[in-house]
Amino acid sequence: MTNDVTRDLLSFVESSPTPYHAVQSARTRLGAAGFTLLDEREDWNELAAGRYVIDHGDGVLLALVVPQGPVRAFRIVGAHTDSPNLRLKAKAGYVKEGYQQLGVEVYGGALLNSWLDRDLALAGRVFARRNGVVLPWLVTLDDLRVRVPQLAIHLDRDVNEKGLVLNKQEHLAPVVGLASRGALDLEARAAEKLAIPQKDIVAAEWMLFDTLAPALGGAHQELIFSARLDNLAMSHAAIVALGRAAKDVESSDGVVAVAALFDHEEVGSASTYGAESAMLPRVLERLSRRKGRSFDEHARALARSVCLSADMAHAVHPNYDSRHEPRHKPVLNGGPVLKRNAQQRYATSARTGAFFLDLCASLEVPVQEYVNRTDMPCGSTIGPITSTLLGVPTADIGNAMLSMHSAREMAGADDPETMTRVLTAFYPMPKEP
């Protein structure tokens, strides 16, 4: 029987077609767990122990549980809300060969072929004037279906033997309709959906998403088929675990628990809302100061801290097993994956690896390990970035998956609960790596 965490994950992903929607979905769950909004623009002089969410209305969210007493250490779980996809350009609409089409950019390292011949829809946000102030509004146009049709095999006879080659500029523009029926007015559609005057809309940004809902698969429903598992699955695990652990953290000896969900990981994290920004260091230092700690005491708290960078990991692919390091082949539903790389593409060290292995052993949770083949380049995560900015020992972890960066990915149905249980135990634990 599917566990509650996996069922909630499917709901979380379905309600989160963009990073902005993901933050909204996370806030809904955190609100139900007693978290209240903490505004970075306001004075924190009266900051009391409690559960807080910092949300700028963009794709980044910080959730914190602050205990009574002085800040002695931080327990941080970092993840990201963005996924590779196709995003509309400004002035996206145009007509070609009698078709109404939309110009797109590729965001991140998307598997381009996976976006072909799918029922796609548009989601994003518009900025509109309300009472003299320009505010963001989230919108999903799920009733507007578009499609990127693949060229018929009759016109590309060698495609199965030589492989599909796609030009990002020429071959990925979705068809939205026939030009003879009139141009698509996205702003008008958005205004109607939001019940606001179209004249009030100042700007908008749109992303394509696969309309097929997340689902369980496999002979025994042991698999998850879904978009955006990388990395909404780890974002979900972080916030659910933080809600579960909040009571224990509040009574801990000065341990501050943090879930940091960043945007723009898939394009390098160098942005206002990416992991490379000053946002997390700024918030942690400010919190320490408002709890009466000096800079020296804050630095000592960081030295006692640890971060888990939670991002999905590569499971061994049965059809391409030669692409994997022979003795490092994670499997679905095999437990959390500890990721290592000598070039520091992952932040795990022997010290933090031992810390995570010991944590899982205390819970009787099996751990898998991943190292990429030496003759293949390794991807990266927010782990090396966060550990560099904070000087905090970090381990890179994640659940195993297949079809990473596809429009439709695959993971194990047991793993979400297992990872959530590990993160729940991590947040209040007093041990240092």
N, C-alpha and C positions, 0 to 999 in steps of 0.2 A: 504493500500500500504506500502511495506517495506521501511523504511527510509534509507538514504544514509549511516549512520553510521553502521547499521547492514549489509548492502551489503558489505561495506568495511571491516568489521570484518570477514566475510566469506572469503574474498580474503586474508586477513592478515593471518588467520589460515591455509589456504591451502598452502600458500607460506612459512610456518614456521613449517616444520616437526621436527626441533630440536631447542633448545635454541639459537644456533648460527645463524640459519636461521631467527629466530624471531628478533634477534638484527639487522640483515641486513634489514629485512622488516620494522622495526621501523625507522632505519636510512633513508630509502627511503622516508618515509612519513614526517619525520622531515626535511629532506633536501628540500622537496617541500615546506615546511613552512618557509624556510629561515635559518635553523640551519646549522652551520658550525662546523667542527671538532676541538676540543680542546685537545691537547696532554698533558697528565700528565707528560711526560718526558721532556717537554720543559719549558722555562722560561715564567711565566705569568706576568712579570712586566708591560707589555703594555696591560693588559686585559681591554678591553673597554666594555661598555654596549652592550648587544647583545644577540644572541641566539646560544647556544653551545651544542655540543654532545661530551661526553667522551665515547669512544668505544675501548676496548682492543683487540677486535677480538675474545672474548670469549662470554659467555652467559649473560654478564652483560652490562648494558648501563645506563649512567646518562645523562639526558638532563636538561639544565639550561637556564632560561631567566634571565639575569642580567640587572637591571635598571640603569639609571643614578644616581649618588649620592651615599652616603654611604649605606652600608648594615645595615638594621634595623631589619629584620626578614626573616625567611624562611617559605615557604609553600611547603610541601613535600608530594607527593603521591608515596607510595611504592607498588610495585607489583613484580611478579616473572615470569620468562620465561620458567621454566622447568615444565614438567608434568610427572607423573608416566608412565613408559614404559619398554620395554625389550631392553637391550643393549648387543651388542656382546662382548664376552670375547676376549682377545688376543689369537691368534692361534685358532680361532673359528671353522674352518672347520674340519669335521671328517666324517667317513663313518660308518654306522651301519645298519645291515640287508639289505644291498644293496641300502640304501638311503644316499644321501649326505645331511648332516645336519650342523647346526650352533649352537655352544654353546652360551648360553645367561645368563646374570645376570638380576635380577629384580631390577629396579630402582624405589625407593619410594614405597608407599602403593598402588600398582596397584591391581585392580580387575582382578585376573588372568584369570578367565573363559572368560572374555570379549575379550581376545586375541586369543581364539580358533576359528578355521574355518573362518578366515577372510583373505582377500587378502591383504597381507602385503608387504611392500617394505622397502628398506634401504636408510637411509640418514645419513650424518655426515660430517666429514671433514678429509682431508688428509694433512699431512705436507710434503712438497716437496721442494727440493733445486732448486732455480732459481737464477742464477748469483751469486752463492756462499752463498746465504742466504736461510735459511729454513723458509718457509712461509706457513700459513694455507690456504687451498682452500675448500670452501664449495661444497658439491656434493650431488646430489639426484639420486639414481638409481631406478627411478620410473618404468623403463621397466623390472626390475628384481623382479618378484613376488614370494613370499615364503608363507608358510602356516604352522600353528601349528594344525594338525588334531586331533580332539577329538576321543577318543575310541568309537567304535560303541556300541550301547545299548545292542546288542546281547552278548557282552563280558563284560558288566557292568550292569547287570540286575537291580541292586538296586539303580542306580544313581538318578532316579527321586524321590525315597522315602527317601533315606538316604543322598542325596546331593553329589555334585561333590567334590572330594578331589584331589588336584593337588600337586605333589611334585615339587618344583621349579627346582631342579636339573634334575629330570628324565622326566618330562612331558611337558616342555615348549620349547624344542628345535625345531625350525622350520625345515621343509623339504624344501630343496632348489632344489632338483632334484634327478635323479637316478645315482648311482655311476657308472653304466656301461657307462654313457655318458661323463664321465670325471669330474674332480674336478673343483669347482668354484674358480676362481682367482679374488678376490675382487679388489686387487690392479690393475690388468690389466683392469678390468671394469672401475675403477675410472680414470685411466690414459686415457683410450679411451674417456670417458665422458668429461674430462677436456682438452683433446688434449695436454697432456704433456707426456714426456717419462716416462715409468714405473720405470726405474732405478733411477729417481730423487725422488721417493717417499720414505720418511724416516719412517713415522708412520701414523696410521689412527685410527679413532674411529667411530663406527657405531651404529645407533639406528634403531629399527623397527618402522614403522608407518602404520596406516590404510590408504589404498589408496582410500577409498570412500570419495569423496569430501564433504565438509560442505554443508548443504542444509537447506532450510526452510521446515517446516512440519506443520501438523495440518490442520483442516478443513478450516481455514482462513489464513494459512501461518503465524500463530501467534507464532510458535515454531522454535527453531534452533536445528538441529541435527548435531553434529560435534565432532571431536576429539579435545582435548587440550583446551577446553573452560576454564578449570581450569589450568593455569590462564592467558592464552593469551587474554581472553576477557577483563580482567582488565588492562593488559599491554597496549592493544589497546586503551582503554578508557583514560588512563593516557596520552599517547602521543598525541592523537587527541585533548584532552582538552587543553594540553599545547600549541599546535599550535594555537588553537582558542583564547586562553587567552593571547598570547605573546604580542600583541600590548598594552593591558591594563596593563600588568605587567611592560613593559618597561617605562610606564609613571607613575608608582606607586611611593609611598613614601618609596623607599628602600626595597620593598618586592622582594626577590629572589624566583622564582618558580622553583621547582625541580621535575622531574619524575625519580624515581630510580627503574630500572628493574633489579632484582637480579637473579642469578642462584642458584641452589641447595637448594631451600626452601623445596622441597619434601623429602630431606634427612637430614634436620636439620639446614641448612644455615651456618654451620661451615666450611668455605672454603675461599680461596682467593677471590672468586667472589660471595660469599653468603652474606646475610644481616649481619652476625656476624663479617664480616671482618672490618678492619679499613678504608676501601675505602671511604665510604660516610662521616664519620667525618673528614677525612683528606682533602677531596675535599672542604667541606664547610669552614673549618678553613682557608685553603689556599686561597680560594676566598675572604673571609673577609680581610685577611692580604693584598692581592694584591689590594684591594679597599681602603687601607689606614686605616683599623680598627685595634686597639690593641686587645690583647687577652681578656682584660676586656670587650671591646666593642663587640667582637664576642660572649662572654658568655652572654651578655645582649641581643644580637640578638637571640640566641638560646632560651632564656627565653621568648621571644615574639613569638616564632615559634609554629607551629602545624603540625602534620603529620597525613595523612589518609592512613592507611594500607589497600589496596584494593585487596581483595581476594574473590573468589566466595563463596557463602553461600548455606546452605542446604535448599531447598524447601521442604515442606511437601510432603511425598510420599503417594498417595491415597491408595496403596496396603499395606502400612506399617505405617499407621498414628500413631499407638501406640508407634513407636520408637521416637516420637517427644514430647517435652514438650507441654502439652495441650493448653497453652495460647500463644505459640510462634510457629506459623506455617506459615512461609513465603510462598508465592505463586509466580509462574512465572508471569512476567509482572505486578507485584504489587509494583514496585519501589525498591529503594535501601534498603539493609538489614543492620541494625546496630547490631553488634555482641557483646555480653557481656559474661564474665565468672568470677566468684568470685575467682577462682584459678589463675587468670591472664594469662590464655591461650590465651585470647584476651586482648588487651591493653585498651579497652574502659573504661573510668571512668564516673562518673556522670557528671563531668565538660565537658569532651570531647563529651560525648553523647549529652548533652544539646547544645553544639556548633554545632554538626552536625544536630541535629533536627531543630535548629533555621535556619541554612543555607538552609535546604530543605524547611522549611516553607516559607522562603522569596521567593522561586521559585515556591511555590504551588506544590511541589513534595511530594507525600505520602512516608512515611518511614515505613518499617517493622522492627520488632525486633526478634532476634534469641538468645535463651538460650537453651543449650542442657539439656536433662533429667539428673537429679541429680545422677541416678544410672548407667549412661553411661559415659565413658571417653570422654573428649572434645579434638578435634584437635586444632592446633595452626597455627599461621601465622608469618610473619616477624614483625608484630606490636610490640609484647613485646620485641623483640630483638632490633629494631630500637629505641624504646622509652628508653630502658636501656642504649644503647650506647651514645645517644645524650642528654638524659635528657629532651626530648621534649614531651609534652602532645600529645597523640595519640589516635585515634579512629579506630577500626577495622570495615570495611564495605565491602560490595560486592553485586553482583547480585545473585538472587536465581537460583538454578539449581538442576537437578536430575541426577542420574547416575554418581556422582562425582567419579573420578579416574577410570572410565571405559575407554576402548579404544574408546568408542563412547558415548558422553555425550549429555545433553539436557538442553536447557534454553529458555527464553522468547525472542521473536523478538523485543519487544518494549523496553526492559530494557537497551540495550547498549546506545541508544540515551539519555535516561533519566539519566543514570549515567554520561555520558559524559557532559551533561548540568550542572549537579551538580559540577563536578570537574572543569569545565571551570569557574564557578562562584567562586569556592574556591580559585583558584590560586592567584588572585590579592586582595582578600578581606583583609581589614585592621584589622578586629576584631580578638581578641585573645580569647582562651577558658578560 
